[in-house]
Amino acid sequence: MGESRGRKSNEQTLVRTIVVLIRNTTWRCGKLEKSIVKHLHKKHENLGKPGVSIKDIMMNLNLNGAKKDECLDALRRLEKRNIVKITPL
């Protein structure tokens, strides 16, 4: 039961987390990372909003189950390389 409670709170945190694209580069990135950067760039270009929620990214890329964890890992790698900035609300 403790694991499900931890996952529930983690998902609530994700709903209130915004990802902002800092640099539009995908050099040495994987397929998932490239699709995340492309999605962020397209959203910023069309709507003018600099940030997109993690929930919106996962819904747009049709990620579910284990793919959600891969997406979070990809976002952390992008943040480590200063391509995106992850900010909780």
C-alpha positions in Angstrom: 0.0 0.0 0.0 2.8 2.4 0.8 4.1 2.2 -2.8 0.7 3.2 -4.3 0.5 6.2 -2.0 4.0 7.3 -3.1 3.1 6.9 -6.8 -0.1 8.9 -6.3 1.7 11.8 -4.7 4.3 11.6 -7.4 1.6 11.9 -10.1 0.1 14.9 -8.3 3.5 16.6 -8.3 3.8 15.9 -12.1 0.5 17.6 -12.8 1.8 20.8 -11.2 5.2 20.7 -12.9 6.1 22.9 -15.9 8.8 22.3 -18.4 10.4 25.3 -20.2 12.6 24.9 -23.3 15.9 26.8 -22.9 17.8 25.7 -26.0 16.3 24.1 -29.1 19.0 21.6 -29.8 18.8 17.8 -30.1 22.4 17.0 -30.6 23.3 13.7 -29.1 19.7 13.1 -27.9 17.7 9.9 -28.1 14.4 9.5 -30.0 12.2 10.3 -27.0 14.3 13.3 -26.0 14.1 14.6 -29.6 10.3 14.2 -29.6 10.0 16.1 -26.2 12.1 19.0 -27.5 10.2 19.1 -30.8 6.9 19.2 -28.8 8.1 22.0 -26.6 9.4 24.0 -29.5 6.1 23.6 -31.4 4.0 24.6 -28.4 6.2 27.7 -27.8 6.2 28.7 -31.4 2.4 28.3 -31.9 1.0 29.6 -28.6 3.7 31.8 -27.3 3.7 30.1 -23.9 7.2 29.2 -22.8 6.2 26.3 -20.5 4.3 23.1 -21.0 3.1 20.7 -18.2 4.6 17.2 -18.0 1.1 15.8 -18.1 0.5 17.6 -21.4 3.8 16.2 -22.8 2.8 12.6 -21.8 -0.7 13.0 -23.2 0.6 14.4 -26.5 3.3 11.7 -27.0 0.8 8.9 -25.9 2.9 7.7 -23.1 1.6 5.3 -20.4 2.8 2.7 -18.0 6.6 2.2 -18.1 7.0 4.8 -20.8 6.1 7.5 -18.3 9.2 6.6 -16.3 11.3 6.7 -19.4 9.8 10.1 -20.2 10.7 11.4 -16.8 14.3 10.1 -17.1 14.6 11.8 -20.5 13.4 15.1 -19.0 16.0 14.8 -16.3 18.7 14.1 -18.8 17.6 17.2 -20.8 17.6 19.3 -17.7 21.1 18.1 -16.8 22.3 19.2 -20.2 20.6 22.6 -19.8 18.2 22.1 -22.7 15.0 22.3 -20.6 14.2 23.7 -17.1 11.8 21.8 -14.9 9.9 24.0 -12.4 7.3 22.9 -9.9 4.3 25.3 -9.4 
